[in-house]
Amino acid sequence: MNYSCNEKDLRVIGSFAEKASFAKNERDLRQAEEEYWNRLSREAQTEESVIDLWHNIVAMSFDLVRHKAASADNSRARRILDLGPEEREIFEQVGDIIDENAFTYHFQPIVDASSGEIYSYEALMRPEGREGITPYTILKYAELSDRLGEIEKLTFLNVLGAVENEGGRFFGRPVFINSIPNVRLSDEVSGRINALLKKHSGDVVVEITEGAEYDEYQLSAVKERYGVLDIKLAIDDYGTGFSNVKNLLRYMPEYVKIDRELLSGISKDLKKKHFVREIVDFCHDNGILALAEGVETSEELRTVILFGVDLIQGYYTARPSAEVIGSIPSEIKQEIVLYRQERQDGKAKQIYKSAPGEHVMLERLVKESYSCVFVGEECSGTTVTVMGRTNLDTDIHIVTAPGFQGTLAIENVHLSNVKGRPCIDIGEGSRTELKIIGESRLMHTGIRVPEKSALMVTGQGSVFITLDGTDYYGIGNDLSSRNGSITMCHNALIEMESISQSGVLIGSGLGGEISINSGKYVLRSGGKHCVGIGAYNGDVDLRLRECDIEANISGELVTVLGSMNGKAHIDIRNSSFRSHASGEVGVAIGTVRGSFAKIAVDCTNTVMTLLCDDLAAMGSFDGDSDIVIERALVRINAGGNDAMAFGGSKGETSLIIHYADCAVNFTTTNQRITKAVFKESSDMPRCRVILNGEETYL
């Protein structure tokens, strides 16, 4: 029979015929028939002969689908009959597992590639109480018995049930759920799953396999289903099967999981490097997060982080476990942070991991192009010694792991790091003894002591620290942070020099515990806002015992000992303190802008020279001051406009001097050196004063 129809009629019928050839069951075919018949009726000028053609094609399509189904059933039956005794036993066990829903789930962390913090978890199916039965085995025999749909149903209901009833296990992080492509669920089961997905749309991500051959109709249905439910999608195993940019554009998921096969040995395979780099760049260009899946070695970890992946999953960072862990091992987290810094700095960072009790020779590491010595938590309880020689400058820095509890000895080392990165980085939550041996130098940056850590400095050598960052710290932490506990118990010389913008030589921006119990310190700093020992914005509780401090600090705002903007409590005993400060506003011991300063000086030789427009040699320039000087020698030479020796001109000052030798040489418009009311007594000798060239007594 000849059929006469226009081009639009043929296009609609041809599209249906193409789709029908891919249909796997009558249900799919019924949906396609309804869709295309509606289009044919709505859009085309259909003649009676064309309707006959349409019915013939539909009938043949149903015959084809039934034939496919029968062939598949026959093939499946033949494969089951061909199973050997051992395979048949496993086949039956898998059937029992599905019948009994005998599944448990292990959860593998997915880790943020910039911080090492856990980002989410993937739920991985495990048969409960069945030795030797793997997830692959279950899927293999479930497919053979046409039960993949039941696996899909149980996976979603079991994992979503855990999210629903035990959400606290996951620390507020999402769970990735694996979906089997191209399986059909009943309307009742789909409804139950969709209701849970909608309720927990922010708590789950659905993984689908990129290699699955979805036709456009099936793909549209998947995207529409999860789009309506506001569920994020992840493409699993990208880089295998039918992988190409066109397929990825068809899915446009929120996550792409780069297949393990591409990562194995990637550090030495240029083709793999090129392909993975292109995948990551494409993801970022299109707002997709790139996840490196199956990372198993340190080399693979470093390579994918340098390529810029967003997330990491694999045995190297954390294995799957029935117990949901809240954090990966601290040394792996630190390694991730170091590699991310390397990517940001654009500098090769080969990390040498020290062994417990090892003597690490810098000369050898320089020859092998290392740039970091990493002292891991496993070195706790031992002494790791890093050894150099006096004329060997290196680009190497040292990092101790979070949780490390031991001794790091440095002997004649010359360390350096890029701007903003410390030469010695004490791990979060660690307790580190830094033992100084010989003569060491830290160039460009100093020693970071984060808030929850503790550093105790011992030894009898010397350390010279030069600082040249925009905002700096010598020993402590940056201007936006608190420092951890810093205890100086050495008989060594620590010398620091900085000519930069703003910073603290010993201390931090927001303050923290500082105890100086011994040692000699030579501090030189010049810039805008400078603090010698103490804090920039935070309050200070500073104890100094049996130490020798020599400081020369200059800048717009200057504090030698104390705080720039916070309260200061300073107790100095059995020590020697010599300082020279110059600038617009300066304080030798106390605080510039803080509301209160409490100062005790006992058995200490104190010599202060200040040349500032406005100053308070001891106390708070803007606030109240409480000063006690006992059994001490105090010499103050100062000049300025609004200048006071004890306390400031704006607040109240309390001053007590017991058995002390005090002499003040002052030039000021205030016509006095303190606002305190000084009462003479037999145990409180008078303070000799030369005020604006005239000798008097306080």
Secondary structure, DSSP 4 states (H G I P E B T S, - for coil): ------HHHHHHHHHHHHHHTT--SHHHHHHHHHHHHHHHHHHS---HHHHHHHHHHHHHHHHHHHHHHHHHHHHHHHHHHT--HHHHHHHHHHHHHHHHT-EEEEEEEEEETTT--EEEEEEEEEETT-TT--HHHHHHHHHHTT-HHHHHHHHHHHHHHHHHH-GGGGTT--EEEE--TT----HHHHHHHHHHHHHTTTTEEEEEETTS---HHHHHHHHHHHHHTT-EEEEEEETSTT--HHHHHHH--SEEEE-HHHHTTGGG-HHHHHHHHHHHHHHHHTT-EEEEE---SHHHHHHHHHHT-SEEESTTT---BSSPPSS--HHHHHHHHHHHHHHHHT---PEEEPPTT-EEEHHHHHHTT--EEEE-GGGTTSEEEEE--TT---S-EEEEPTT-EEEEEEES-EEE-STTS-SEEPPTT-EEEEEEESEEEEEE--EE--TT-EEEEEESSEEEEEE-SSEEEEEE--TTS---EEEE--SSEEEEEEESSEEEEEEESS---EEE-S-EEEEEEEEEEEEEEEESSS-EEEEEES-EEEEEEEEEEEEEEEESSS-EEEEEES-EEEEEEEEEEEEEEEESS-SEEEEEEES-EEEEEEEEEEEEEEEESSSEEEEEEES-EEEEEEE-SEEEEES-SSS-EEEEEES-EEEEEEE-TTSSSBSS----BTTBPPPEEEETTEEEE-
